[in-house]
């Protein structure tokens, strides 16, 4: 080994030895992004070789074979053969063999004393049949995954070893802190759920709406700070539309999907690092095996999957020189729905839908994040003042106010505070400025004035004044109240139906 192991890596090896020593033959090691899985895997291989054991190391796709071999070489492990077509390192006599699952499905399995399944959450029926085969039952299979939460994984692996969580790695400086903003709230009420996640076609139709696409670009221009960015889209059509919108705004943007050749992906990563590209739009194919210097994640792909969500955010959590945090622009409401990635955790493997209690045994869910009504920053529940803009919402009375005059307890009428003519003109001028800047209808400013003062804005001029923080805060509060009212009406209609 060329490098010293960190405490969490040593802890993982100790847990693994203890598991195998207790008689387990199918342990699963949860190694989050930034854990140093390469060092852990090399240590496992080195330990096996010290005992004279042959190792078969598998990856979920051919594109990861060369990357794995290269990292083994970096750690001083050169006794490696590759099972893949006419690969120059093909050598069946080497004691460490690296192969993709797809290749193994088409070939006779080589002899091995230890099998390591990398990215084990990407499940293949072939792997389950292989594990259950009589000739292989005594051979240890070690699973490695940042998100080992696939349904039914506990039917095949017998021990979950969690040596560290994302929050611990952030606190230890092994991962970057992050900040999340939720600038868009797509209406997903009519999108069906298929196999536990949103129907891709219907989801694409929603997310390709011009206003949502434009908001992705305008938000990045406002908050992105020119950070190297990965943008995750729903499908090819959505990713292409986003990439075109970025280009139209003068932002150099790349595009990657499952059909993009490996060498082209590598060049794309280099161009991102050199600043020739600022954003790369992709369709779910940069969620694993990517260690680029990414400092902003645009999540334009809503998901119900904790695994996909964690893998996506993980692409931006690697540390880098000069990187104080990763910026996450969540246009999908996924963080509001699933919580921060630091809060997602399962203490057991999932045994499938027929297990008692159903699904993986999760710890008590922490409260979900709350959105700042002023700047859309997502803050932990219980945090009153926004860490981003400093906004502190006022405590609201549970009494619903209605138009009318205040009455003192002694029966005398209290004098109602009256806005000055200057204050009324200023409010109307700010409403007009907001109306023009955001393309609102001509009735917007008039309606806002009537709602606030109870009368129409007669005798006022059309001077424009830049809206101040108090005006924007009140407007945002009105929007939130309206949205909640609409959601309540929808629930009532669905209940009545």
Secondary structure, DSSP 4 states (H G I P E B T S, - for coil): --SPPPHHHHHHHHHHHHHHHTT-S-EEEE--TTS-HHHHHHHHHHHHHHTT--EEEEESSGGGHHHHHHHHHHTT---EEEESTT-TT--TTSSEEEEEHHHHHTSPPPP-SEEEEETTTS--HHHHHHHHSGGGTTSEEEEEES----TTGGGT--EEEE---HHHHHHTTSB--EEEE-------TT--EETTEE-HHHHHHHHTSHHHHHHHHHHHHHH-TT--EEEE-SSHHHHHHHHHHHHHTT--EEEE-TTS-HHHHHHHHHHHHTTS-SEEEESS-SSSS------EEEE-S----HHHHHHHHHTT-B--TT---EEEEESSSHHHHH--GGG--BSS----TTSTT-S--BPPPPPPPEE-TTT-BEE-TT--B-TTT--BPPPPPSSPP-SS--B-TTSPBPPPP---HHHHHHHHHHHHHHHHHTT--TTHHHHHHHHHHSS--TT---------HHHHHHHHHHHHHHHHHHHHHHHHHHHH-
